Amino acid sequence: MTKDSKKTSSISSIVRSIVSNDIFISTAIRNNYANLSSISRLLKPHVETRLGLKISEDAILSSLKRMITTRSSYEQDIFEALANSSVQLSTGLIKIVTRTSSMKHISELLHSLNVFDSIFFSVGTDYITMIMEETKVKLLKEFNVYEIVDKRDKLGIISIRSTPKMLTTPGFLMYIYEKLATSGINVEETTNSYTDTIVVVSESQLDASFHAIMELIEYGRLRMNMK
């Protein structure tokens, strides 16, 4: 690889890194309403600082155009996966977070009270997050003997059910979370179960979340019909 080609590769890598970490620039480029020349000027000092060299705006502009070509190669797959998705809602939920050191005892408690099937579990290195119906919490007075790190009530779940295609489509989940973020929705928790994307939000934002995701799905269907 020549010195010039190495430089071009470095510029492309830096530009890709900056754009992929800026949700607003990324969205503008992907939806083709960005002025690429203006973005090139905006990115120039940042790219030069990371590269340690002075470069032209044209070099950045070329990198941005290559990014658009790469994105378009899998964008249609994203729209297809979205077009074949559906949404279900659940309300009246509560979140409880404890430490993983309590895992064995909590598991035994939930089984003994026959409420294990009513709970979403997320186990990390240090903490266990449980999402359950608020009515079930009344049965779990024994929880008080364990350290509760966090507890939130009045939560809802958006369950986005898709086809297996979403599992092999880069950017599918990004579209969902980006849509929620740009709609001002705070995601309390999120997880996946095969082709179900489960998002936990405040009940006060559940209606807005539902409309945001449905709008995204309808847009996916529109784009599929435009093929």
Sequence and secondary structure as in RCSB ss.txt:
>XXXX:A:sequence
MTKDSKKTSSISSIVRSIVSNDIFISTAIRNNYANLSSISRLLKPHVETRLGLKISEDAILSSLKRMITTRSSYE
QDIFEALANSSVQLSTGLIKIVTRTSSMKHISELLHSLNVFDSIFFSVGTDYITMIMEETKVKLLKEFNVYEIVD
KRDKLGIISIRSTPKMLTTPGFLMYIYEKLATSGINVEETTNSYTDTIVVVSESQLDASFHAIMELIEYGRLRMN
MK
>XXXX:A:secstr
  HHHHHHHHHHHHHHHHHHT HHHHHHHHTT S HHHHHHHHHHHHHHHHTS   HHHHHHHHHHHHHHHHHHH
HHHHHHHHT EEEEEEEEEEEEEEGGGHHHHHHHHHHTT GGGEEEEE SSEEEEEEEHHHHTT GGGGGS EEE
EEEEEEEEEEE  GGGGG TTHHHHHHHHHHHTT    EEEEETTEEEEEEEGGGHHHHHHHHHHHHHHHHHHHH
T 
